[in-house]
Amino acid sequence: MTLAVIASRTLSGLHAHAVRVETHLGPGLPSFNVVGLPDTEVRESRERVRAAIINSGFNFPAGRITVNLSPADIPKESGRFDLPIAVGLLLAAGQLAPPGEGAATAGAAVETAPDPLLAGLVLAGELSLTGALVPVAAALVIALSVARESPGATLILPAGSAGQAAWVEGLRVLSARSLADVAAHVAGHCRLPDALPDAWPEAPPMP
């Protein structure tokens, strides 16, 4: 049995609460369940994640998959959990190993990896069926909460959202275009680029 834990965020008003995305892969008939007060968009992530993993060149693991979004008493919404679920599943299945660990083996538990590259990451992003990352809403709110509550953390967001999050001082934001890019970063094969702040919107002309 294998377990992977990835940090993410969920929105509640103007605050983004910390969420542990716990992905467990065990024996039994194939199934894929998401628990922890997920809304419809989060429950639908199962199909997006399945297609994105396959179309990114990985094997979708067989067995009983359980994803727990903790804490369970906070509602979870939107597709931003697609990315941490997919990365956690690849880690739990032994298809992805952080630097220094080598290939993961079946039956070896993967609790938030000791490598600081993975332990300090916060992931949020919706996946398309192709494995490409789709921009997420409220990137600035997520970035502000991570900077305030998790000093030293690195936030990975879709390229279409990372520029807004990069406005937050004191927080490193990385820009990703696909699940494959994030997987390569976690495995240490290549580094995601630092996000550059978007240009501030111009003020409307005075009447």
DRENPA-3360 file (N, C-alpha, C; in nm, 2 decimals, always signed):
BEGIN
1 = MTLAVIAS = +0.08/-0.12/+0.00/+0.00/+0.00/+0.00/+0.09/+0.12/+0.00 ~ +0.05/+0.22/-0.07/+0.13/+0.35/-0.08/+0.05/+0.47/-0.05 ~ +0.11/+0.57/+0.00/+0.05/+0.69/+0.04/+0.13/+0.81/+0.00 ~ +0.07/+0.91/-0.06/+0.14/+1.04/-0.09/+0.06/+1.15/-0.04 ~ +0.13/+1.26/+0.01/+0.06/+1.37/+0.07/+0.11/+1.50/+0.00 ~ +0.02/+1.58/-0.06/+0.06/+1.70/-0.13/-0.02/+1.82/-0.07 ~ +0.05/+1.93/-0.06/-0.02/+2.05/+0.00/-0.09/+2.13/-0.11 ~ -0.21/+2.18/-0.08/-0.29/+2.26/-0.17/-0.37/+2.36/-0.09;
9 = RTLSGLHA = -0.46/+2.43/-0.16/-0.54/+2.53/-0.09/-0.69/+2.53/-0.14 ~ -0.78/+2.56/-0.05/-0.92/+2.57/-0.09/-0.97/+2.71/-0.05 ~ -1.06/+2.77/-0.13/-1.11/+2.90/-0.10/-1.23/+2.90/-0.01 ~ -1.23/+3.00/+0.08/-1.35/+3.03/+0.17/-1.35/+3.18/+0.18 ~ -1.44/+3.24/+0.10/-1.45/+3.38/+0.10/-1.32/+3.44/+0.04 ~ -1.25/+3.53/+0.12/-1.13/+3.59/+0.07/-1.01/+3.53/+0.14 ~ -1.02/+3.40/+0.18/-0.91/+3.33/+0.24/-0.90/+3.19/+0.17 ~ -0.77/+3.15/+0.16/-0.74/+3.02/+0.11/-0.69/+2.93/+0.21;
17 = HAVRVETH = -0.77/+2.83/+0.26/-0.73/+2.74/+0.37/-0.64/+2.64/+0.32 ~ -0.54/+2.60/+0.40/-0.45/+2.49/+0.37/-0.53/+2.36/+0.36 ~ -0.49/+2.27/+0.26/-0.55/+2.14/+0.25/-0.44/+2.04/+0.22 ~ -0.45/+1.93/+0.29/-0.36/+1.81/+0.26/-0.44/+1.72/+0.17 ~ -0.38/+1.70/+0.05/-0.43/+1.61/-0.05/-0.36/+1.47/-0.03 ~ -0.43/+1.38/+0.04/-0.37/+1.25/+0.07/-0.42/+1.15/-0.03 ~ -0.33/+1.09/-0.10/-0.37/+0.99/-0.20/-0.32/+0.85/-0.16 ~ -0.41/+0.76/-0.15/-0.37/+0.62/-0.11/-0.41/+0.53/-0.22;
25 = LGPGLPSF = -0.31/+0.44/-0.25/-0.33/+0.33/-0.35/-0.32/+0.20/-0.28 ~ -0.43/+0.12/-0.28/-0.42/-0.01/-0.22/-0.47/-0.12/-0.31 ~ -0.47/-0.24/-0.26/-0.52/-0.36/-0.34/-0.67/-0.36/-0.34 ~ -0.72/-0.44/-0.43/-0.86/-0.45/-0.45/-0.91/-0.42/-0.59 ~ -1.04/-0.43/-0.60/-1.10/-0.40/-0.73/-1.08/-0.25/-0.77 ~ -1.05/-0.22/-0.89/-1.02/-0.08/-0.93/-1.14/+0.01/-0.89 ~ -1.10/+0.12/-0.82/-1.20/+0.22/-0.79/-1.13/+0.35/-0.76 ~ -1.20/+0.46/-0.76/-1.13/+0.60/-0.75/-1.23/+0.68/-0.67;
33 = NVVGLPDT = -1.21/+0.70/-0.54/-1.30/+0.78/-0.46/-1.23/+0.90/-0.40 ~ -1.30/+1.01/-0.40/-1.25/+1.14/-0.34/-1.34/+1.17/-0.22 ~ -1.29/+1.19/-0.10/-1.36/+1.22/+0.02/-1.31/+1.35/+0.08 ~ -1.38/+1.40/+0.17/-1.34/+1.53/+0.24/-1.42/+1.65/+0.20 ~ -1.55/+1.63/+0.19/-1.64/+1.74/+0.15/-1.61/+1.80/+0.01 ~ -1.59/+1.71/-0.09/-1.57/+1.77/-0.23/-1.70/+1.81/-0.29 ~ -1.70/+1.92/-0.37/-1.82/+1.95/-0.45/-1.82/+1.88/-0.58 ~ -1.91/+1.91/-0.67/-1.93/+1.83/-0.79/-1.80/+1.85/-0.88;
41 = EVRESRER = -1.75/+1.97/-0.89/-1.63/+1.99/-0.97/-1.51/+1.90/-0.92 ~ -1.49/+1.89/-0.79/-1.38/+1.81/-0.74/-1.41/+1.66/-0.76 ~ -1.53/+1.62/-0.75/-1.56/+1.48/-0.77/-1.54/+1.44/-0.92 ~ -1.57/+1.54/-1.01/-1.54/+1.52/-1.15/-1.39/+1.51/-1.19 ~ -1.31/+1.55/-1.09/-1.16/+1.55/-1.12/-1.11/+1.41/-1.15 ~ -1.19/+1.31/-1.10/-1.14/+1.17/-1.12/-1.12/+1.14/-1.27 ~ -1.22/+1.19/-1.35/-1.21/+1.16/-1.50/-1.10/+1.25/-1.56 ~ -1.09/+1.37/-1.52/-0.99/+1.46/-1.58/-0.85/+1.41/-1.54;
49 = VRAAIINS = -0.83/+1.37/-1.42/-0.70/+1.31/-1.37/-0.66/+1.19/-1.45 ~ -0.76/+1.10/-1.46/-0.74/+0.97/-1.53/-0.69/+1.00/-1.67 ~ -0.76/+1.08/-1.75/-0.72/+1.11/-1.89/-0.59/+1.19/-1.90 ~ -0.57/+1.28/-1.80/-0.45/+1.36/-1.81/-0.32/+1.28/-1.78 ~ -0.33/+1.18/-1.69/-0.22/+1.10/-1.66/-0.18/+1.01/-1.78 ~ -0.28/+0.95/-1.84/-0.26/+0.87/-1.96/-0.20/+0.95/-2.07 ~ -0.26/+1.07/-2.10/-0.22/+1.15/-2.21/-0.09/+1.22/-2.19 ~ -0.04/+1.21/-2.06/+0.09/+1.27/-2.03/+0.21/+1.16/-2.04;
57 = GFNFPAGR = +0.17/+1.04/-2.08/+0.27/+0.94/-2.10/+0.29/+0.85/-1.98 ~ +0.20/+0.86/-1.87/+0.21/+0.77/-1.76/+0.11/+0.66/-1.77 ~ +0.12/+0.56/-1.68/+0.02/+0.46/-1.67/-0.07/+0.49/-1.56 ~ -0.21/+0.48/-1.58/-0.30/+0.50/-1.47/-0.30/+0.37/-1.39 ~ -0.27/+0.39/-1.26/-0.26/+0.27/-1.17/-0.39/+0.19/-1.15 ~ -0.38/+0.06/-1.15/-0.49/-0.02/-1.11/-0.49/-0.04/-0.96 ~ -0.61/-0.06/-0.91/-0.62/-0.08/-0.76/-0.73/+0.01/-0.70 ~ -0.73/+0.01/-0.57/-0.83/+0.10/-0.50/-0.77/+0.23/-0.47;
65 = ITVNLSPA = -0.81/+0.34/-0.53/-0.76/+0.47/-0.51/-0.85/+0.55/-0.42 ~ -0.80/+0.60/-0.31/-0.88/+0.69/-0.22/-0.80/+0.82/-0.20 ~ -0.87/+0.93/-0.23/-0.81/+1.07/-0.21/-0.89/+1.13/-0.10 ~ -0.82/+1.17/+0.00/-0.88/+1.24/+0.12/-0.83/+1.39/+0.12 ~ -0.93/+1.48/+0.11/-0.90/+1.62/+0.12/-0.92/+1.67/+0.26 ~ -0.81/+1.69/+0.33/-0.81/+1.72/+0.47/-0.77/+1.86/+0.50 ~ -0.84/+1.93/+0.60/-0.94/+1.88/+0.69/-1.08/+1.85/+0.63 ~ -1.15/+1.76/+0.68/-1.28/+1.71/+0.62/-1.39/+1.81/+0.64;
73 = DIPKESGR = -1.38/+1.90/+0.74/-1.49/+1.99/+0.77/-1.50/+2.12/+0.70 ~ -1.40/+2.13/+0.60/-1.41/+2.25/+0.51/-1.45/+2.21/+0.37 ~ -1.55/+2.27/+0.32/-1.59/+2.24/+0.18/-1.48/+2.26/+0.08 ~ -1.47/+2.18/-0.02/-1.36/+2.19/-0.12/-1.43/+2.21/-0.26 ~ -1.39/+2.31/-0.33/-1.46/+2.35/-0.46/-1.35/+2.37/-0.57 ~ -1.40/+2.36/-0.69/-1.33/+2.39/-0.81/-1.23/+2.28/-0.86 ~ -1.18/+2.29/-0.97/-1.09/+2.19/-1.03/-0.94/+2.21/-0.99 ~ -0.91/+2.30/-0.90/-0.77/+2.33/-0.87/-0.70/+2.21/-0.80;
81 = FDLPIAVG = -0.78/+2.11/-0.75/-0.72/+2.00/-0.69/-0.68/+1.89/-0.79 ~ -0.71/+1.91/-0.91/-0.66/+1.81/-1.02/-0.51/+1.79/-1.01 ~ -0.44/+1.90/-1.01/-0.29/+1.88/-1.02/-0.23/+1.81/-0.89 ~ -0.27/+1.85/-0.77/-0.21/+1.78/-0.66/-0.26/+1.63/-0.65 ~ -0.38/+1.60/-0.69/-0.43/+1.47/-0.70/-0.35/+1.38/-0.79 ~ -0.33/+1.44/-0.91/-0.25/+1.36/-1.02/-0.11/+1.34/-0.97 ~ -0.04/+1.44/-0.92/+0.10/+1.42/-0.87/+0.10/+1.32/-0.76 ~ +0.01/+1.34/-0.66/+0.01/+1.24/-0.55/-0.02/+1.10/-0.60;
89 = LLLAAGQL = -0.10/+1.08/-0.70/-0.13/+0.95/-0.75/+0.00/+0.89/-0.82 ~ +0.07/+0.97/-0.89/+0.19/+0.92/-0.96/+0.30/+0.88/-0.85 ~ +0.31/+0.96/-0.75/+0.40/+0.93/-0.64/+0.36/+0.80/-0.57 ~ +0.23/+0.79/-0.54/+0.18/+0.67/-0.47/+0.20/+0.54/-0.55 ~ +0.19/+0.56/-0.68/+0.20/+0.44/-0.77/+0.35/+0.41/-0.81 ~ +0.44/+0.49/-0.75/+0.58/+0.46/-0.78/+0.63/+0.50/-0.92 ~ +0.55/+0.58/-0.99/+0.59/+0.63/-1.12/+0.67/+0.76/-1.12 ~ +0.68/+0.82/-1.00/+0.74/+0.95/-0.98/+0.82/+0.94/-0.85;
97 = APPGEGAA = +0.94/+0.98/-0.85/+1.02/+0.99/-0.73/+1.09/+1.12/-0.72 ~ +1.09/+1.19/-0.60/+1.16/+1.31/-0.59/+1.31/+1.28/-0.59 ~ +1.40/+1.38/-0.62/+1.54/+1.36/-0.63/+1.60/+1.30/-0.50 ~ +1.69/+1.20/-0.53/+1.76/+1.14/-0.41/+1.69/+1.01/-0.36 ~ +1.57/+0.99/-0.41/+1.49/+0.87/-0.36/+1.50/+0.75/-0.45 ~ +1.54/+0.78/-0.58/+1.54/+0.67/-0.68/+1.40/+0.63/-0.71 ~ +1.38/+0.52/-0.78/+1.25/+0.48/-0.82/+1.17/+0.43/-0.70 ~ +1.05/+0.47/-0.68/+0.97/+0.42/-0.57/+0.93/+0.27/-0.59;
105 = TAGAAVET = +0.92/+0.20/-0.49/+0.89/+0.06/-0.50/+0.75/+0.03/-0.44 ~ +0.68/-0.06/-0.50/+0.55/-0.10/-0.46/+0.55/-0.15/-0.31 ~ +0.46/-0.10/-0.23/+0.46/-0.14/-0.09/+0.53/-0.04/+0.00 ~ +0.60/+0.06/-0.06/+0.67/+0.16/+0.02/+0.59/+0.28/+0.03 ~ +0.57/+0.32/+0.16/+0.48/+0.44/+0.18/+0.56/+0.57/+0.14 ~ +0.49/+0.66/+0.09/+0.55/+0.79/+0.05/+0.47/+0.90/+0.12 ~ +0.50/+0.93/+0.24/+0.44/+1.04/+0.32/+0.53/+1.16/+0.28 ~ +0.47/+1.28/+0.28/+0.54/+1.40/+0.23/+0.69/+1.38/+0.23;
113 = APDPLLAG = +0.74/+1.37/+0.11/+0.88/+1.33/+0.10/+0.98/+1.41/+0.18 ~ +1.09/+1.35/+0.23/+1.19/+1.43/+0.30/+1.26/+1.53/+0.22 ~ +1.26/+1.51/+0.09/+1.33/+1.61/+0.00/+1.26/+1.75/+0.01 ~ +1.34/+1.85/+0.05/+1.27/+1.98/+0.07/+1.20/+2.04/-0.06 ~ +1.25/+1.99/-0.18/+1.18/+2.04/-0.30/+1.04/+2.01/-0.30 ~ +1.00/+1.88/-0.26/+0.86/+1.84/-0.26/+0.79/+1.88/-0.13 ~ +0.86/+1.87/-0.02/+0.80/+1.91/+0.11/+0.75/+2.05/+0.11 ~ +0.82/+2.14/+0.04/+0.79/+2.28/+0.05/+0.70/+2.33/-0.06;
121 = LVLAGELS = +0.64/+2.24/-0.14/+0.56/+2.27/-0.25/+0.41/+2.29/-0.22 ~ +0.34/+2.38/-0.28/+0.20/+2.39/-0.27/+0.15/+2.39/-0.41 ~ +0.06/+2.30/-0.45/+0.02/+2.28/-0.58/-0.13/+2.32/-0.60 ~ -0.17/+2.38/-0.71/-0.31/+2.41/-0.74/-0.32/+2.43/-0.89 ~ -0.41/+2.36/-0.95/-0.43/+2.37/-1.10/-0.53/+2.27/-1.15 ~ -0.61/+2.32/-1.25/-0.70/+2.23/-1.31/-0.64/+2.17/-1.44 ~ -0.67/+2.04/-1.46/-0.61/+1.97/-1.58/-0.71/+1.96/-1.69 ~ -0.67/+1.97/-1.81/-0.75/+1.94/-1.92/-0.72/+1.79/-1.95;
129 = LTGALVPV = -0.80/+1.73/-2.04/-0.79/+1.59/-2.06/-0.65/+1.55/-2.13 ~ -0.59/+1.65/-2.19/-0.46/+1.63/-2.26/-0.35/+1.64/-2.16 ~ -0.37/+1.68/-2.04/-0.26/+1.70/-1.94/-0.22/+1.84/-1.93 ~ -0.27/+1.93/-2.01/-0.24/+2.07/-2.00/-0.30/+2.13/-1.88 ~ -0.24/+2.24/-1.82/-0.30/+2.30/-1.71/-0.38/+2.42/-1.75 ~ -0.50/+2.43/-1.68/-0.59/+2.54/-1.71/-0.58/+2.64/-1.60 ~ -0.59/+2.77/-1.63/-0.58/+2.88/-1.53/-0.69/+2.86/-1.42 ~ -0.65/+2.89/-1.29/-0.74/+2.88/-1.18/-0.78/+3.02/-1.13;
137 = AAALVIAL = -0.90/+3.03/-1.07/-0.95/+3.16/-1.02/-0.88/+3.19/-0.89 ~ -0.87/+3.31/-0.85/-0.83/+3.36/-0.72/-0.68/+3.32/-0.69 ~ -0.60/+3.33/-0.79/-0.46/+3.30/-0.77/-0.39/+3.39/-0.67 ~ -0.43/+3.52/-0.67/-0.37/+3.62/-0.58/-0.41/+3.58/-0.44 ~ -0.54/+3.54/-0.41/-0.58/+3.51/-0.28/-0.50/+3.39/-0.23 ~ -0.48/+3.29/-0.32/-0.41/+3.17/-0.28/-0.26/+3.21/-0.24 ~ -0.20/+3.29/-0.33/-0.06/+3.33/-0.30/-0.05/+3.41/-0.17 ~ -0.14/+3.50/-0.14/-0.13/+3.58/-0.02/-0.14/+3.49/+0.10;
145 = SVARESPG = -0.23/+3.39/+0.10/-0.25/+3.30/+0.21/-0.12/+3.21/+0.23 ~ -0.07/+3.16/+0.12/+0.05/+3.08/+0.13/+0.17/+3.16/+0.18 ~ +0.19/+3.28/+0.14/+0.30/+3.37/+0.18/+0.28/+3.40/+0.33 ~ +0.16/+3.42/+0.38/+0.14/+3.45/+0.52/+0.15/+3.33/+0.61 ~ +0.10/+3.22/+0.57/+0.09/+3.10/+0.66/+0.20/+3.00/+0.64 ~ +0.27/+3.00/+0.52/+0.37/+2.90/+0.50/+0.50/+2.97/+0.44 ~ +0.57/+3.04/+0.53/+0.69/+3.11/+0.48/+0.79/+3.01/+0.43 ~ +0.85/+3.05/+0.32/+0.95/+2.96/+0.25/+0.89/+2.86/+0.16;
153 = ATLILPAG = +0.76/+2.85/+0.15/+0.69/+2.75/+0.05/+0.71/+2.81/-0.09 ~ +0.70/+2.71/-0.18/+0.70/+2.75/-0.32/+0.56/+2.71/-0.38 ~ +0.50/+2.80/-0.45/+0.37/+2.78/-0.51/+0.38/+2.75/-0.66 ~ +0.32/+2.63/-0.70/+0.32/+2.60/-0.84/+0.17/+2.62/-0.89 ~ +0.16/+2.70/-1.00/+0.03/+2.73/-1.06/+0.04/+2.72/-1.21 ~ -0.08/+2.71/-1.27/-0.08/+2.71/-1.42/-0.02/+2.84/-1.47 ~ +0.04/+2.83/-1.59/+0.11/+2.95/-1.65/+0.01/+3.07/-1.66 ~ -0.12/+3.04/-1.69/-0.22/+3.15/-1.70/-0.26/+3.21/-1.57;
161 = SAGQAAWV = -0.22/+3.16/-1.46/-0.25/+3.22/-1.33/-0.13/+3.27/-1.25 ~ -0.01/+3.21/-1.28/+0.11/+3.23/-1.20/+0.15/+3.38/-1.20 ~ +0.13/+3.45/-1.31/+0.17/+3.59/-1.32/+0.10/+3.68/-1.22 ~ -0.02/+3.65/-1.19/-0.10/+3.72/-1.09/-0.05/+3.70/-0.95 ~ -0.02/+3.57/-0.93/+0.03/+3.53/-0.79/+0.17/+3.59/-0.77 ~ +0.25/+3.61/-0.88/+0.38/+3.66/-0.86/+0.39/+3.80/-0.81 ~ +0.27/+3.87/-0.81/+0.27/+4.01/-0.75/+0.30/+4.00/-0.60 ~ +0.28/+3.89/-0.53/+0.30/+3.88/-0.39/+0.45/+3.87/-0.36;
169 = EGLRVLSA = +0.50/+3.97/-0.28/+0.64/+3.97/-0.24/+0.67/+3.86/-0.14 ~ +0.79/+3.81/-0.15/+0.84/+3.71/-0.05/+0.79/+3.57/-0.08 ~ +0.73/+3.55/-0.19/+0.68/+3.41/-0.22/+0.73/+3.37/-0.36 ~ +0.79/+3.25/-0.37/+0.84/+3.20/-0.49/+0.72/+3.13/-0.56 ~ +0.69/+3.18/-0.69/+0.58/+3.12/-0.77/+0.64/+3.06/-0.89 ~ +0.61/+2.94/-0.92/+0.66/+2.87/-1.04/+0.55/+2.85/-1.14 ~ +0.58/+2.87/-1.27/+0.48/+2.86/-1.37/+0.49/+2.73/-1.45 ~ +0.37/+2.66/-1.46/+0.37/+2.53/-1.52/+0.26/+2.52/-1.63;
177 = RSLADVAA = +0.29/+2.46/-1.74/+0.20/+2.44/-1.85/+0.13/+2.31/-1.86 ~ +0.18/+2.21/-1.79/+0.13/+2.07/-1.81/+0.16/+1.99/-1.69 ~ +0.09/+1.88/-1.67/+0.12/+1.78/-1.57/+0.26/+1.72/-1.59 ~ +0.30/+1.70/-1.72/+0.43/+1.64/-1.75/+0.54/+1.74/-1.70 ~ +0.52/+1.87/-1.71/+0.62/+1.97/-1.67/+0.63/+1.96/-1.51 ~ +0.52/+1.95/-1.44/+0.53/+1.95/-1.30/+0.59/+1.81/-1.25 ~ +0.56/+1.70/-1.32/+0.62/+1.58/-1.28/+0.77/+1.58/-1.30 ~ +0.81/+1.64/-1.41/+0.96/+1.65/-1.44/+1.03/+1.73/-1.33;
185 = HVAGHCRL = +0.96/+1.84/-1.28/+1.02/+1.92/-1.18/+1.03/+1.85/-1.05 ~ +0.92/+1.78/-1.01/+0.92/+1.70/-0.88/+1.03/+1.59/-0.89 ~ +1.05/+1.53/-1.00/+1.15/+1.42/-1.02/+1.29/+1.48/-1.03 ~ +1.30/+1.61/-1.05/+1.43/+1.67/-1.06/+1.50/+1.66/-1.20 ~ +1.41/+1.63/-1.30/+1.47/+1.62/-1.43/+1.49/+1.76/-1.50 ~ +1.40/+1.86/-1.46/+1.42/+1.99/-1.50/+1.35/+2.08/-1.41 ~ +1.37/+2.21/-1.41/+1.31/+2.31/-1.32/+1.21/+2.39/-1.39 ~ +1.10/+2.41/-1.32/+0.99/+2.50/-1.37/+1.04/+2.64/-1.37;
193 = PDALPDAW = +1.01/+2.73/-1.46/+1.05/+2.87/-1.45/+0.98/+2.95/-1.35 ~ +1.05/+3.05/-1.29/+0.99/+3.14/-1.20/+0.89/+3.23/-1.27 ~ +0.77/+3.25/-1.21/+0.67/+3.33/-1.28/+0.71/+3.48/-1.27 ~ +0.68/+3.55/-1.38/+0.70/+3.69/-1.38/+0.57/+3.76/-1.36 ~ +0.57/+3.87/-1.27/+0.44/+3.94/-1.24/+0.38/+3.99/-1.37 ~ +0.25/+3.97/-1.38/+0.17/+4.03/-1.49/+0.18/+4.18/-1.48 ~ +0.16/+4.25/-1.59/+0.15/+4.40/-1.59/+0.03/+4.44/-1.51 ~ +0.04/+4.55/-1.43/-0.08/+4.60/-1.36/-0.18/+4.65/-1.46;
201 = PEAPPMP = -0.30/+4.62/-1.44/-0.40/+4.68/-1.54/-0.40/+4.83/-1.54 ~ -0.42/+4.89/-1.66/-0.42/+5.03/-1.67/-0.55/+5.09/-1.61 ~ -0.53/+5.20/-1.54/-0.65/+5.27/-1.49/-0.74/+5.32/-1.60 ~ -0.87/+5.31/-1.58/-0.96/+5.36/-1.69/-0.94/+5.52/-1.70 ~ -0.96/+5.57/-1.82/-0.94/+5.71/-1.84/-1.05/+5.79/-1.76 ~ -1.00/+5.91/-1.71/-1.10/+5.99/-1.64/-1.20/+6.05/-1.73 ~ -1.33/+6.05/-1.69/-1.44/+6.11/-1.77/-1.42/+6.25/-1.80;
% end
